[in-house]
């Protein structure tokens, strides 16, 4: 009899136990859904003075070019030095650009490689846009999942590179990209400060317009990069005589002027 009563007692609590839900922590998929909701690809393209067309993407609160810059002139119509040989590239202290290995097909696919002097000119991007700053890149990387504690770190940080890298064109490795952010980093390589072209298919390097140091006649800028053989994203400072890709970000909206008091 006691056993029967005990069994009835247990069954009376089963409906209550069934109603209790185990707390669910945010999953990676739920985070990706939030990221997807913050992306807008239905935006008007932007053109530079060479009539190059750039698709625009909104990620979070930022508007970015989806493609690497490939203009041959500043927005004030001044021509950017190009066609420099290795010695000229190494010695110049003015803005310059280069096509990887002087192959026109690389210009169309990967954009141009600019030295740091062009990146900090303040007039490389079309009007209303600027070469992304170190802060701009950190904001993007934070939204995509780089921990706040790592943002200001020099070297490799986070595990977000797959969200930024296109899926094809990289040297084979186990670290592929899915470009889920829509940003579309290509392995455009670089031109070293000695004029040598290198790392096509391995690195996507991007200048920021943020100066790290400018003393003793040497200009160093922050740059951010993705590599074929890691899921991390890099942040380092390098000499301005190197050549990297550039991405443009829309200038912040200026606040409406307050009406004058009567």
N, C-alpha and C positions, 0 to 999 in steps of 0.2 A: 504493500500500500504506500509506504513512504517513498519507494522507488518511483511509483507511478506519479505521485505528487511532484517529485523533483523534476521528472521529465516534462510535466505540464508547465512547471515554473520556467524551465529553460526555453520552451517553445513560445511562451508569452513575451519573451524579450527579443526574439529573432527579428520581428518587424522593426523594432527600434534600432537594432544594430545595422540593419540593411539601409536605414535612412542616413547613417553617418558616413560622410564622404572623406576620403583621405585627401589632405591638402596636396595640390599639385604645384610644384615649382615651375617657373617659366622655362620652357624648353627652347632649344636652338631654333626649332621651327617657328615658335611663337615670336621669337626675336626677329627672324627673317621676315615674318609677315609684317611686323612693324616697319622694318626697313623698306619693304615693298610698298607699303602705304605712303612712305615719305618720298617716293621717286615719281617724277613726272617727266615723261619723254615727249609729250605732245606740245612742244615749244617751237617757236619760230627760229629758223636758222639765222646765223650771223655771217656776214661777209667781211673780208679784209680788203685792202686797197688793190690787191692782185685779183680780186673777184673769187678768191677761194671761199668755198661754202663750208660752214662748220655747224654740225648738229649740236643742239644744246640739251642738257639734262639737268633737272632739278633734283638734288639729293639733300634731304633735310631742308635747311634754309638757304642752301647755296645753289647757284647756277654755274655749271661748268661746261666748257667745250668738251664734247665727247671724242674729239680728235686732237692730235698733236698739231701745234701751230706750224704753218709753212709759208708765212709771208716773207717777202724779200725787201720790204720797206716798212719804216716806222709809220705811225699814223699821221705824222706831219709831212709825209711823202718823201722823207730822206731815205735814200737807198742804204741798205745794210751791206757792209762789205762781204763779198762772197768770192769763191774761186781761189782762196788763199792756199798756197803750198804749205808744206809742213813747217818750214822755217818762219814764214810770214804768220801762220796761225800761232805759233809759239810766242812770237815777239809782239803781236799787236795788243794794244791797250784800249782799243775801241771795239764797239759792237761788231760781231761777225757771225755769219752762218755758214753751214756746210751741208752738202748732201752726202750721205754715207757712201764712201768709195766712189764719189762723183757719178753715181748711177741714177739717172732720172727716175727710174722705176721705184727706187727707194724713197725719193722725195714724195711721190704720190701716195705710197703705202704707209710710210713711217713719219712723214713730215720732215722738217729741217732740224738740224742740230745747231743750237746757238751757244755762243760763249756767254760767260757770266756778265760781261759788260753790256751785252744786248738785253739780258734778262733784267738788269737793274736800271735800264734807261728810263723806265716809266712811260714809254710810248711804243712798246712792242705789240701790245694787243690793240684791237679796235677800240674806238671811243666808247667809254662806259664799261670797259673791261680792263683787267690787269693781270699780269703774271702772278699766279697763285703765291701767296706768302707762306712762310713756315706755319703761321697760325691757321691759314686756310686749310693746309694739308692736315694739320693736327685735328681740326674740327671734323673733317671728312673721316679720318681714321678712327676717331672716337666714336662717331655714329656707326661705323661699320664693325666696331667691337674691340679696338685696341684699349686696354685698361688705362684709365686716367693716370695711374702711377707710372706708366711706361711712355707716355706721349712725349715728354721732354728728354727722353733718354737718347743717347747717341748710339747708333748701331741698329741691330735688328730688334723689332718689337711686334707683339701681337701675332695673330694667326689669320689675318684677313686677306692675304694676297689673292687667294682663289676668287674672292668676290670682285677683285679689281682686274684680274688678268683675263684676256681673251683665251679661248680654249685651244687655238691653233697657232702655229708659227714658232713656238718655243722649243728649245732643245729638249729632247726626250728625257723625262724624269718621272718620278712618282708623285710630283707636286703639280698637278694640273690646275687650270683655272676654269671657272664656269661663268665669270663675268656677271654674276647675279646682281651686282650694283648697276650695271650698264655703263660703267666708267670706261672700260675698254683699254687697258694698258697693253701696248704692243712691245715686243722685244726689239726696240729700235736701235739698241747699242749706243755707242758714244764715240766722240773724238777726243783723244787724250791731249794733254797740254803739249806734247811733243809732235802733234799733228797726225798721229797714228789712229786709224779707225779700228775699233775693237768691240767685242761682245755682242754683235748682232745675233739675235736668237736667244740670248742669255739674260740680258738686262733691259728693263725699261727704266731709264734715269730721267728725273725731272728737276730742273732748276726751280728754286723758289726765288722771289725777289727780296729775300731777307738776308741782309749782310751779317755774317758771323764775325769777320774781322777785316779791317782795312788799314793796315799799318805797314810801314817799311816798303811802300810801293807794291804791296801784294793784297789782292782782293780775294776774300774767301766768302762763299755763300753756302747757305744750307741747301741741301737737295734731298729728295725722297726717291726711293727706288724699289722695284720688285725684281726678284731673281728667279730663274727657272727652277732652281733646286731647293726652294724653301717656301713655306707658307707665310713667313714673316715679311714685314715691310721694313725697309731700312731708312734711317735718317742720319746723314753725316754732313760734314762741311768739306768743301773742296775748292781748289784754286779756280778762279774765274776763267783761266785760259783753257779749261776743259770745255767740251761741247756736249750738251744734253738737250733733250726735248723740253718743250714748254707747254703748259696748259693755262688757259685763261679762265678767270673767274669774274663774274659780274660784280661791279662796284656796289657797295652798300647803298641802299636808297637814302637819299638826303631827306631829313625831316622837313615837313612843311613849315614855312616861316610863320611865326605867330603874328596875328594881326596887331598892328600898333594900337596902343592904348589911346583912347580919345581924351 
